[in-house]
Amino acid sequence: MANGFISTTQLDLAVYKNNLKQYLRQQPRFQDYDFEGSNLSVLLDVLAYNTYQNALYLNMVGSEMFLDTAQLRESIVSHAKELNYVPRSRSSARINLTITVPTVAGSPDTITVPKYYKVLGKDNNNNSTYYFTTNEATVLSRANNYIADILFYEGIENTEVFSYGNRVILSSEDIDTSSITVFVRDSEQTSELVEWTRANDLFGLEANDKVFFLQGASGFKYEISFGNDLVGKALIPGNIVYVQYRVSSGSDANGITRFSSIQGIEGNSVEVSLAELESKSTGGSFQETNESIRFNAAKFFQTQERAITSLDFISLIKTYFPSLKNVIAYGGEEETPPRFGKVLVSAIPFEGTVVSEPLKLQIQSFAKSRTTLSIEPIFVDPDFIYVDLSTNVKYNSSSTTKTATQLRTQVNTAILNYVDVSLNDFNADLRFSRLTKAIDDADIAIVSNETKLRLVKKIIPTPNIPFTTTWNFENVLKQDYTGKKYTTETPVITSTPFLYNDVEVSIRDDGLGTLFIVGDGIDNISCGTVDYETGIISITSLLVSAFFDNYIKIYALPQNLDIETKTNKVLLLEEEDIAINVIASRE
């Protein structure tokens, strides 16, 4: 066996036993020996099983020793600790609610909405209910009729008490770690609770600083630890630790729109309604997955809690704001016109398409605290560019019993599946060959397809007020000017109809870079410009009487079949913009 005839990386029991047999058959004393029908076969089973168990154990140990190959969450979290990375917890859904305390005779000058004041939220089907609580106390004044917009967070407040010990493991796996508050009481003989603050690193900490550290523990739990009197103050025997936190329902509590009060404030009744800018709860998310920890931990370690490069901003913001599905950051020099000295940050939430205003301010403030004075971070909303798709799908009618309607449905589903996987995100490009392949693969009877794409921007001008805007498709637009004025079939830029001075018109380019309003009796009224090379379109002083949908669509023909995105652009292809024509043929 010293010849290495058994590979310890092999994890097949039958292979081990066969290798043992082959080895013994090569020995003179076992020639012509019947291994299958003898008692020695039992011993070979034992040896093979023992070898298999050792190999499996060594394989698991080797795998769990490295972040890249670890399979157990405990191992992944343990490796993340070495990189000072704390796995993202659940995040509470949040919403701005208007709280009103009805005025009665003899009311005081102020009424305080306490911390952890609770309201009840219900989904539209009344199948689920969620509690939303305040994160801090808010004072309502009589001068303002006891009305205020207050940010509420979904979740139930919980408190755990621990006796002396430098390590504390919290019992719940559904904690929103951003809500953790730690208080320490000197002993049972004292009543004063002193709040300790969370420290994310050791920089600037002194021996008497009352701080705690948070890190991942087994499963989805979290562990709190304290200093050692060299870096941060240590606990002493007799100390009692109080930990308050929210237990969150994660993304299950997103989209709640119905709220009601379930308790009064200082003996007064309370009215609850949605704040003016908020329509539903957003921002809830579940715990970070193993693969996400594996990917983000190393990237987070590279930033060292500072944001200098665009990747630094992305890594830090994704770590500290778990309700964001994706984040992009880029230098202002990539904008048109350039914005030097700025870093532009954009994000897509798990719920919805646009980040709420309070969260935008939090992200911008956080990014500013992590970067240098010479860099100014600015949050910008994603810029959604829509795609209009029309396709003629040819199929062999003799090879299928399906109707044209059924095939059209299958093609539509195939296109939407491609969109779900490949688009709707930052840096998600539309690859024409993959899209057409998805259409061809929708059914075995499909022979070919002829697909055309247009870029679309939706604008919403205010009627009878001059409208000016500029956007960048960031793709080269088709230009095929022949010296003649375009006909209605050939423009690169077109639009859906709208009313101009009560006449139905549309927008069209002339092939030289000028946009015109065209319609019956109306011609040569300039309304903007187009740069075919850069994809920049400017609408200038467009006066719209009315439009027929909720917006006006501006269409543009791209030069290339592939459509690519940069900066904060996000490609969207919605079902209403898909036109499918199914054509039967025989081959």
N, C-alpha and C positions, 0 to 999 in steps of 0.2 A: 504494500500500500504506500510505501514511501516513494514510489515512482510517480505519484500524483495522478493515478488513473481515474480518480474520482474528483470531479470539479465541485468545489463547495459552493459555487454560485448557482448550481443547478437546483431547481426547486420541484423536481418531479420524483416521487417516491419510486415509481416503476423503473426509472432510469438508474437510480442508485442500486436497486436490487440486481438489475441486469448487469451493471458494471462489476458488482461483486462476483456474480456467477462467471463472467468472462475472465476475471482475474484468477479465480480458482481453477477453471478449466485449463488454464495455461500451466498449472503446477503438475508435475509428473504423478504425484500421489493421488490426484483427483481426476485423472484421465478416465473417460468412459463412465464417469460417476453420474447417477441420475439425481440431479438436484431437485427436480420437481416432485419426485415421489418419495423423498427421504426426509428424515427429521431435520437434516441440515437446512432445509428450506425455511423452517420456522426460525432458526437462528439468523438466517439471511434477512428475514423480514424484520427481526429486532434490530440488526445492524443497520439495515437500510433506513428504518424508521428513526433510529437515533441520529444517523447522519443527516437525515432530512430535517429533523428538529433543530440540530445545531446550525445547519445552513440557513434555515428560516430565521432563527434567532439572530445570527450574525448579519443577515440581510436587513432585518428590521433595525438593529442597532446602527448599522452603517447608514441606513436611510434617514433615521431620525436624528442623526448627528449634524445634518446640514439643512439649512432653511430651504434650499432648492428642492430637496427630495423628501423632506418630512411629510408624513401623512396624518399623524395625530395632531389635533388642534393644540393639545398641551405642549407638544414639541415646537410647533410653529410659534406659539405665543412666547415660549421660553427663549427661542432664538431672537424674537422681536425685542425682548427685554434687553438683550445685549446691545441692540442698536438704539436703545432709548425710545422705542416705538410702542405706543399704547394703542391696541386695536380699537377701532371705532365701536362705540356702543350703539344701542338703540337711540334714536333721536325723537323727541316729542314733536308731534304736530303742533302748530301754533296758529293763532289768529288774533286780530285786533277786534275787540268787542266794545261797544258803547255801553257803559254802565250809568244808569240814571237812578238816583234816589229821589222819589217824589217829595216835593216840599210840603211841609206841614207847619202849622203855627208853632212858634217857639223853637224851631230848628236851630242848632248851633251854627257857628260860622264855618266850621269845617267838619267833615265826616271822613274817617279813614277807612279805605278798603284794605283789610289786613293782608299780609303775606299768606299765601296758600288759600286765599278766598276761592271758593269752588262754585262752578256752574256746571250744568248738565248739557251735553251735546248728543243729539240723536241723528242717525242717518235717515235718509229719505224714506226708507222702508220700515223704520221703527224696529228693525231687527237687532240693532246694536246700540248701546249707549256708552258714552265716554265722559269722564270727568275732566274738566279743564280748570287749571288753577293759576293764580297769579304768582309771579316769581319774586315780587317785592311789594311793600305797602305803597298805596297811592292815596293822596289826600284830595278829597273833593271839596270845593269851596261853594258857599252859598251864593257868592257873587257870580259864579258860573253855573248856577242852578243845579249844583251837585251832579254835573255831567262830565264824563271824561272817557277818552278812548284808551283802553288798557290792553296790554298784550297778555294773552292767556296761553298756557302750555298744557297739552294733554298729559294726563298721568295722575297717579295717586301718590301722595306724599307718604314716605315711610321713614321711620327712625330706628336705628339699631344702636344698642349700647354695648360697649366692650370694656372689660377691665384692663388693667395695665398689661402692656405688651407692645413691642415695636412693630408688629405686623398684624393687620386686621383684614380678614377676607369677608367681603360682603356676601350675604346669602342669596340675593336675587340675581338672576341672569338677565333681567329685563330693565336694567338701570339705564337712565340717561345720565352719563357721567358728567355732562355739563352742569347738572343740577346738584352735584355732591357738595355738601357743606359740612365741615368738621368742627366740632366744639370739644374742648377739653376742660374737665373739672378736676381741680387739684386732688380732692378726696371726697369721701362721703360726708365729711364734716363741714364742707363748704358748699355753697349754692351757686356761686358765680360760674358762668359758662364763658370761656374765652374762645373766640373763633380763630382757627388756624387756617392759613391760606395755602392754596395749592402751588407747588413749585414744579416747573417742567424740566429744569436742569439745575446744575450746581453753581452756575455763574452768579457771583455777587452775594452768595449766601454766607452768613456769619453764624457763629456758634449758638447765639441766643435767638435766632430767627425762628418764629413759630410757624413752621411750614410742614406740609405733608406731601408725599409723593404717591402717584397712582400708577399702577401697572396691571397688566393682564394676569389672570390666575387660571385655574383649571376650567375647562369648558368655556362658558361665556361670562364667567364671574370676574370680579376685579378685586385687587388687593391694595390696601392702603398701608404705607410704611412711613416712619418718621425719621428724624435726624439722629445723629450720634454724639451731639455736643461738640463736634468739630465742624460739621456742615449741617446746620439746622439743629434746633433744640431737641434733645431726647426726652422721651417720657420717663417718669420715675415711678417707683412702686406706689400704689395708691391712686394714681391717676385714673380717671374714668373718661372714656371717649364716646362721644355722641356723633353719629353720622346720619345726616338727613339727605334724602335723595328722592327723585321721582321714579316710579315704576311705570314704564311707558308701553303703549300698545303699538309703537312703531308706525309704519305706513298704513296700518288698518284704520287709523283715526284721521287720515287725509280725506278731504272732501266733505266734511261736516258743515252744514249750513243752518241747522236749527238748534237754537240754544235757549235755555231757560234758567232762571234763578231757582236755587233749592234752599237758600238760607238768606236771612236778612243781614243787615249791617247796622250795628249799634241800635238794634230794635226797630229799624226801618225796613220797609219792603224795598225790593230792588227790581228794576226793569232792565232786561238784557236784550240787545239787538246788535246786528252786524255793524261794524264801523263803516264809514262811507267808502273807504278804499279796499275793503276786504269783503270777499264774497263767500269764501270757504276756507277751511283749515288746510294748511299745507306744511311741508317740511318734515313730516314724519318718515322715519326709515328704520330698517332692521339692522342687526349687528353686522359687522364686517365679516365677509366670508374668508375662508382659509386662503384661497387664491389671491384675494385682494390684499391680505396681510403679507403674503409672500412677495407680492409685487411692490407694495408701498413701503415696506419697512426699510429696504435698502435705499430707496429714493429719499425717504425722510432723513435717514442718517447722513446722506450727502449734504443736505441743506444746513445741518447744525443749527436749526431754529432761526435761520436768517434767510431773507429773501433778496437775492441779488439777480440771479438769472430768471428767465421765464419759467424754467422747470422748478426752481425753488418756490415760486408763487403757487404753481399748480399743486405741488406736493403738500405744502403747508395748508393751503386752503381746503384741499380734499380731506386732509387729516382732521382739521378742527371743525369742519362743517359737513357732517355725514349726511345731511339731507340733500346734498348736491350730487346729481348723477354723474356729471362731468364738468371739468373746469378747463379753461384755456387762458393763457396769458401771452402777451406779445408786446414788443416795443412799439412806442408811438411812431417811430420812423416808418413803420409798415403801413400806417394810415395814409389816406389821401384827403387833404394835404397832411404832411407829416406833423406829428406832435412830439417834438423832441423833449427828452427828460421825463416822459410819461411811460408808465406800464399799464396797459389796458387789460383788465380782467373781465372775463365773461363766464357765465355758468348756466347750466341747465339743471333744474331740480328734478327729483324723481317724480314728483306730482306736478303736472302742468308744464308750461313751456317758459314761463318768466318767473324770476325770483321776486319775492315780495319786497316792498320798499324797506321795511325794517331790517330784513336780512341783508339787503344790498349795503345798507349803512354799516352793519356789523362787519361784513366782509371787507369793505373799504377801510374801515378803522383798524381791523386786525392786520391787513396787509401793510398799512402805513406804519404800524408799530414794529414790524419785522424787517423793514428795509432801511436804507440810508437816507439822509436828508436830501441828497441830490436826485432821488427817484420819487416821483409822485404816482402812487397807484390810483387808477380811476376805474370804477365798475361801469361796464356798458352791457346793455341787454344783447342777447343773441340777435343777429340779423338774419331773418328767415327768408331764404330764396326758394320759391316754389318751382316745381317742374310740371310742365304740361306734356302729356304723353298721348300720342295717337298711334295705333298699330293696326295693320292689316294682316290677319293671321290666316294662312292658307292651310287647309287640312285635307287629307285623303278620305273622302266620304265612303269609299268601299272598304276601308279597314276599321270602321267603327260604327256602332249603333247609336252613338250619342248625338243629340241634337246640337244645332249651332248655339242655342242658348246655354246648354250645359257646358260646351267647350268654352264659351265666352266667360262663364262663371269660373271655370278652372284657370283660365288665363289671368283673369282679374285677381284671383287668390294668389297665383304664382307671383304676380307683380307686387302685390302688397306684402307677401312674405319676403321678397327681395328687399323691399323698402325697410321692413322691420329690422333686418339683419345688417344692411349695408348703409343706410342713410339715417336721418334724424339725429345726427350727432356732429360734434366738431371734427374737422379733418376727415369727414366721411365723403369720399368722392363717388360719383356715379360712373361706373365702368360699363360702357355701352355693350361690350361683348358679353359680359356676365348677365346683364339685363335681358338681352335677346336670347341668350341660352336658357335662362329661366322660363321665358315664354315658350320656346321650342320644347322644353322638357315638361311643360304642363300636361301634355298628353301624348301618347305614342302616335296618335293619328296626325299630329301637327307636322306639316312638311317644312314650312318656313314662315318667316314673318318680316314685314317691312315696317320698321318703327321709326318715328320721328319725335324729336324732343324740342321743347321751347322753354326758355327761362321765363319766370313770371315774378313780378313784384306787385304787391297789392298796396294801393294808396287810398287814403280816406280824406279827401279834401272837404273843407267846410263849404257848403253851398253859398254861392254869391260873395265869397271872400277870396281874393287872390291867393293861390296856393303855390308855394315854392318848396322844392325838396331836391336832394341829390342822393344817389346811392350807387354802389359799385357791384356789378355782377361778378367781377374778378375773373372773367373768362373773355377771351377774344370773341368778338361778335362777327358774324358773317357780313362781308361787304362785297357786293357784286355789281357795282355801278357801271353802267354801259354808256353813259352820256345822255340817256333819255330819262325823263321823269318817270318815277315808279308808277306802276299800275297797282290796283288794290291787291293783286295776287303776289307781288314781289317785295314789299317792304320788309326790312329786317325788324323794325320796331312797329308794333301795332298795339291796339288796346281794345277793351270791350267798350261798347257804346255808352255815351252819357249825353246829357243835355247842355248845350251852350247857347245862351239866349233863346232858350226854348226850342232849339233845333237839335235833332239827334245827330251827333258827330262822333268821331273817334280820333285817335292820335296816330300819326304815321311819320316815318322819317323819309328824307329825300335821297338817301344814299351818299350824301356829302357831309352828314353830321348835324343836320338841323331837323328838329321835330316840328310838325305842323298839325293844326286842327283841320280836319277835312270833313265835309258833309255836303248835303244838297244846298247849293247856293253859298257855301262857305269854302274858301280856299286861301292858301298862302298866309294863314295866321300863325306866326311862329310862336311856339310855346316851350322851347327848350333846345337842348343839344345832346348828342350822343358821341362818345369817343369809342370807336369800334375796336381799337387796339387794347384799351384798358378795361372796357366794359362799363365805364362811368356814364351814367345818364343823369341829366339835370332838367328838372321841370321848373319853369320860371313863370310866375304870375298867371297860372292857369285858373281861369274863371269858370267854375262849374255851376250850372243852375241846379242840377240834380243828377243822380245816377241810380241805376236800376237795381243793383245788388247792394250788399253792405260795403262794397268797395269797388274801385276801378282796377282792373287787371292790365298791367303793361307787359306785353309779350316781347321777347327778344330771341332771335335765332342765333345759337352759338356756332362758331366756326368749326369747332372740333366735336367729335361724337362723344368723347369723355368729358364730363363736367366736373371740375375740381373746385375745392373750397380752400380758403385761407382765412386768416384772422378769426373773426367771430361769426363767420358765415355758417349757416346750417341749411342743408338741402332738405326740402320736404316734398313728398309726392302724395297728394291726397286722392281719395277714391273719386271725388267729383272731377278731378283733372285727368282722368283716364278714359280714353275713347278706344273701344275695341270693335273692329269690324272683322267678322269671321266669314271666310270665303271657302266654299266647298269646291273640290277639284278631284279629278281621277288621274291616277298615274299608271 
